[in-house]
Amino acid sequence: MTDETPVLSLRGITRTYRQGAEALHIFAGADLDIWRGQIVALVGPSGSGKSSLLHIAGLLEAPNEGEVWIGGRDCVSLSDTKRTAVRRGDVGFVYQFHNLLPEFSAVENVILPQMIAGVPRKQARVFAMDLLGRMGLADRAEHRPAELSGGEQQRVAIARALANRPGILFADEPTGNLDPKTSRMVFAELLNICRSEGVAALIATHNLDLASHMDRVVLLHEGRLHEGTDIAAEYQSL
């Protein structure tokens, strides 16, 4: 596709879980490349391992075998401290449930990860307000999560995930807990801000309509990643 180094590269990922005496083989040599600014949908049947793949790609979980390259670095071989630094600076996460800190306001939730990364509070607040403004939440910035709607809370979570300007964002069913109208609105804002910031994204979803608005769709099935023009039809047939 390009000579540019992928933001994320997975090579030969295998993962096996033990369930008593039985071995469950989740991945059998999964490969994937994502380049800067690309937004990729990850689809697959329930239980196919989409969340596990996001955790491995985001360095929250280690594969049994294989390589995870982020920003041109082989991260599997890094120490725990260095992997934590990569997660903090190069990776953002959004989950189905927002997991905001309830005692802090929306803007404080977006400021905190920046301060942990060493950004001065005043500077962190400026960028936090910029992100919240682009998510349509400038007038809700001082409200705590309990004072926000579900859609507003998830938009704050997206802003928080982008606070440290990651190269790639991982999202696990980010609108799965919202009603259809709110889901479409939040999803559109997620795509817009990723594209405006040049952030790559790997987004797990069951919603093929949402997936159709992304740049690529990959199907996780029987431990491997598949891509092609008939992926939607193939997924629906499973």
LINFENVEN-V944166 format. One record per run of one state. SS is the DSSP state (h for helix, s for strand, l for the rest). FROM is the first residue (numbers start at 1). TO is the last residue. If there is no record, write none. Layout:
BEGIN
ss/from/to
SS/FROM/TO
SS/FROM/TO
END
This chain:
BEGIN
ss/from/to
l/1/7
s/8/19
l/20/21
s/22/34
l/35/38
s/39/43
l/44/49
h/50/57
l/58/64
s/65/70
l/71/72
s/73/74
l/75/79
h/80/90
s/91/94
l/95/104
s/105/105
h/106/116
l/117/120
h/121/134
l/135/137
h/138/140
l/141/143
s/144/144
h/145/147
l/148/149
h/150/161
l/162/167
s/168/172
l/173/179
h/180/197
l/198/199
s/200/204
l/205/207
h/208/211
l/212/215
s/216/221
l/222/223
s/224/227
l/228/230
h/231/236
l/237/238
END
